[in-house]
């Protein structure tokens, strides 16, 4: 479940959804940054620990706040293949429909955090389990953050990037909002983009460059 368009139904006529949000001024980079405290690395986890939960319909219109989105990249470490899918038109995110993506995840909702699991990790595991079946043992690992302010989605969200990695991994879609999906190599995706006219959504376009450079290996 990824960020979607505000509903046309007035907020007072439906149940409110509260999601994690941080001040945009705390996100002082563009593109991808590795998680850590060395060199160009950054650590935003303290910002998330102190985050507020706001009405989603409000923060979707407020560029002074950014909503953290768990964004997991499924990887097979042996073959260096990764999962790519196409968003269906019936998906929850109208602004991204028809685009290719390599990230699975969603908003961090109020009530999703508990004493045993980081709320962002909880969001990641919940959304991935709803959207795909994964064959093989995998381990999620926080690797960094992705941010861009050019698209309508990017202006309101920041991606918290995880690798979901293992050996001999396969992933199969099980939600209708994912129209097509399969494990691919770098060359496979290059061919799809060149010959089939596919377009990666902004965050995935940024992360594909990181994959090509071997930064998620």
MARRO-786224 format. One line per field, with one value per residue (C-alpha): residue in one letter; chain; x, z, y. Coordinates in Angstrom, 3 decimals. Each point is the difference from the previous one (the first is absolute). Example, Ala and Ser with C-alpha at 12.3 -4.5 7.8 and 13.67 -1.06 7.14 Angstrom:
BEGIN
rest = (a_s);
kette = (A_A);
px = (12.300_1.370);
pz = (7.800_-0.660);
py = (-4.500_3.440);
***
This chain:
BEGIN
rest = (x_x_x_x_x_x_x_x_x_x_x_x_x_x_x_x_x_x_x_x_x_x_x_x_x_x_x_x_x_x_x_x_x_x_x_x_x_x_x_x_x_x_x_x_x_x_x_x_x_x_x_x_x_x_x_x_x_x_x_x_x_x_x_x_x_x_x_x_x_x_x_x_x_x_x_x_x_x_x_x_x_x_x_x_x_x_x_x_x_x_x_x_x_x_x_x_x_x_x_x_x_x_x_x_x_x_x_x_x_x_x_x_x_x_x_x_x_x_x_x_x_x_x_x_x_x_x_x_x_x_x_x_x_x_x_x_x_x_x_x_x_x_x_x_x_x_x_x_x_x_x_x_x_x_x_x_x_x_x_x_x_x_x_x_x_x_x_x_x_x_x_x_x_x_x_x_x_x_x_x_x_x_x_x_x_x_x_x_x_x_x_x_x_x_x_x_x_x_x_x_x_x_x_x_x_x_x_x_x_x_x_x_x_x_x_x_x);
kette = (A_A_A_A_A_A_A_A_A_A_A_A_A_A_A_A_A_A_A_A_A_A_A_A_A_A_A_A_A_A_A_A_A_A_A_A_A_A_A_A_A_A_A_A_A_A_A_A_A_A_A_A_A_A_A_A_A_A_A_A_A_A_A_A_A_A_A_A_A_A_A_A_A_A_A_A_A_A_A_A_A_A_A_A_A_A_A_A_A_A_A_A_A_A_A_A_A_A_A_A_A_A_A_A_A_A_A_A_A_A_A_A_A_A_A_A_A_A_A_A_A_A_A_A_A_A_A_A_A_A_A_A_A_A_A_A_A_A_A_A_A_A_A_A_A_A_A_A_A_A_A_A_A_A_A_A_A_A_A_A_A_A_A_A_A_A_A_A_A_A_A_A_A_A_A_A_A_A_A_A_A_A_A_A_A_A_A_A_A_A_A_A_A_A_A_A_A_A_A_A_A_A_A_A_A_A_A_A_A_A_A_A_A_A_A_A_A);
px = (0.000_1.774_-0.970_-3.280_-2.103_-2.133_-3.517_-2.822_-2.064_0.151_2.098_-2.927_-1.970_2.557_2.371_3.187_3.346_2.994_3.475_3.526_1.312_3.148_0.852_1.268_2.858_1.524_0.466_3.016_0.959_-1.212_0.470_1.233_2.084_1.345_-0.997_2.806_2.221_3.092_0.878_-3.051_-2.192_-2.966_-2.104_-3.610_-1.191_0.029_-2.304_-2.368_0.113_-1.216_-2.514_-3.625_-3.014_-2.151_-3.269_1.055_-2.407_1.605_3.675_-0.640_-0.600_2.721_3.501_1.417_-0.333_1.351_-1.531_2.542_-0.757_1.574_1.466_1.346_2.091_-0.141_3.415_1.517_3.623_1.230_-1.329_-0.257_-3.565_-2.636_-3.786_-1.654_-3.720_-2.432_-2.656_-3.530_-2.513_-2.185_2.798_-0.309_2.497_-1.507_3.029_2.240_-2.346_1.594_3.554_2.624_1.297_2.657_-1.254_-2.711_-1.353_-2.263_-0.905_0.771_-3.416_-0.835_-0.532_2.343_2.884_0.396_2.668_1.560_0.316_1.165_-3.129_1.717_1.174_-3.494_-1.453_2.467_-0.653_-3.773_-0.158_2.449_-1.892_-3.250_1.404_2.282_0.854_3.737_1.669_3.273_1.314_0.470_1.155_-1.054_2.783_-0.174_2.375_-0.932_-2.484_-1.344_-1.425_-1.053_-2.177_-0.837_-2.985_-3.302_0.656_3.570_-0.973_-1.919_1.992_3.461_0.944_1.652_1.819_0.495_1.494_-1.927_2.776_0.694_1.281_-2.111_-2.786_-3.167_-2.937_-3.526_-2.644_-3.245_-1.700_-2.002_1.662_3.193_-0.815_3.138_3.103_3.059_3.628_2.304_3.657_1.418_0.127_-3.598_-1.265_2.128_-1.647_-3.479_0.634_1.481_-2.168_-3.341_-0.209_-0.207_0.598_1.300_-1.641_2.342_1.262_0.608_1.857_2.363_0.460_0.551_3.150_1.151_-0.633_1.984_2.906_-0.069_-0.929_-2.638_2.057);
pz = (0.000_-1.210_0.307_-1.778_-1.109_2.630_-0.121_-1.408_3.034_2.639_3.041_2.354_-1.912_0.321_2.511_0.339_-0.629_1.948_-1.424_1.121_-1.167_0.592_-0.859_-3.575_1.255_1.619_-3.446_-1.321_-3.045_-3.420_-1.604_2.012_3.170_1.830_3.629_2.483_1.626_-2.212_-2.868_-2.140_1.958_2.010_2.860_0.130_2.522_2.867_-2.074_-0.465_3.699_0.753_-2.819_0.342_-1.403_-2.128_-1.912_-3.365_-1.987_1.544_-0.458_-3.605_-0.651_2.286_-1.474_3.386_1.135_-1.507_0.561_0.400_-2.300_0.502_-3.376_-0.269_-2.891_-0.310_-1.048_-0.763_1.114_-2.077_-3.397_0.735_-1.265_1.591_-0.050_-2.366_-0.498_-1.907_1.889_-1.136_-0.709_2.792_2.523_2.925_-1.417_-3.026_-0.510_-0.579_-1.991_-2.924_1.167_0.802_3.565_1.887_3.450_2.182_3.180_1.302_2.526_3.685_1.616_3.548_2.033_-2.161_2.430_3.044_2.604_-1.948_-3.523_-1.473_-1.565_-3.371_-0.098_1.055_-2.908_-2.424_1.076_0.008_-3.471_-1.592_1.409_-1.431_-3.464_-0.848_0.896_0.502_-0.464_1.869_3.296_-0.054_2.471_-0.063_0.513_0.163_-2.647_-0.470_-1.039_-3.302_-0.550_-2.907_-0.107_-3.705_-0.157_1.824_1.974_0.856_1.403_2.805_0.725_0.823_-0.670_2.711_-2.108_1.032_-1.833_0.419_-0.912_-0.136_-2.229_-2.647_0.545_-2.082_0.402_-1.386_0.074_1.824_0.084_-2.901_0.274_-1.272_-3.638_-0.916_1.933_-0.141_0.998_-2.589_-0.624_-0.703_-3.715_0.094_1.375_-2.434_-2.829_1.414_0.232_-3.500_-2.010_1.797_0.772_3.745_2.404_3.546_2.715_1.367_3.130_-1.922_-2.708_2.663_1.656_-3.292_-0.435_3.445_-0.946_-3.217_2.021_2.287_3.105_1.128_-0.641);
py = (0.000_3.118_3.721_0.679_2.930_1.697_-1.382_2.138_-1.014_2.778_-0.953_0.447_-2.655_-2.799_-1.514_2.015_-1.647_1.244_-0.508_0.803_3.385_2.050_3.616_0.303_2.186_-3.099_-1.575_1.872_-2.065_-1.082_-3.413_-2.991_0.086_-3.028_-0.520_0.536_2.585_0.006_2.352_0.753_-2.421_1.289_-1.332_1.171_-2.569_2.531_2.208_-2.919_-0.854_3.529_0.113_0.978_-1.789_2.290_-0.278_-1.392_2.152_3.082_-0.919_-1.091_3.708_1.394_0.246_1.074_-3.637_-3.219_-3.418_-2.836_-2.936_-3.416_-0.997_-3.541_-1.348_-3.804_-1.324_-3.369_0.294_-2.946_1.097_3.775_-0.117_2.239_0.276_2.474_0.504_2.180_1.902_-0.779_2.756_-1.351_0.570_2.382_2.517_1.706_2.234_-3.038_-2.239_-1.813_0.681_-2.613_-0.292_-1.935_1.068_-1.535_1.543_2.701_2.673_-0.365_0.078_0.948_-3.133_-2.082_0.499_-2.219_-0.666_-2.869_1.417_3.291_1.575_0.509_-3.627_-1.069_1.972_-1.570_-3.586_0.489_1.509_-2.434_-2.992_1.399_0.685_-2.945_-3.570_-0.413_-3.388_-0.375_1.324_3.776_2.624_3.678_2.539_3.796_1.350_3.653_2.656_1.284_3.466_2.207_3.087_0.167_-2.352_0.482_-3.176_0.960_3.393_-1.666_-3.172_-1.338_-3.615_-2.085_-2.587_-3.603_-2.928_-3.251_-2.364_-3.725_-2.778_-1.768_2.500_0.142_2.386_-0.335_2.743_-0.635_3.423_1.383_3.403_-1.649_-0.699_-1.935_-0.946_-2.240_-0.315_1.584_0.734_3.451_-0.853_-1.259_3.291_2.009_-1.971_0.599_3.723_0.167_-2.381_-0.001_3.700_-0.565_2.873_-0.295_2.071_2.715_-1.783_-3.222_1.902_1.321_-3.401_-1.826_2.068_-1.147_-3.623_0.388_1.400_-3.034_1.976_-2.502_-3.165);
***
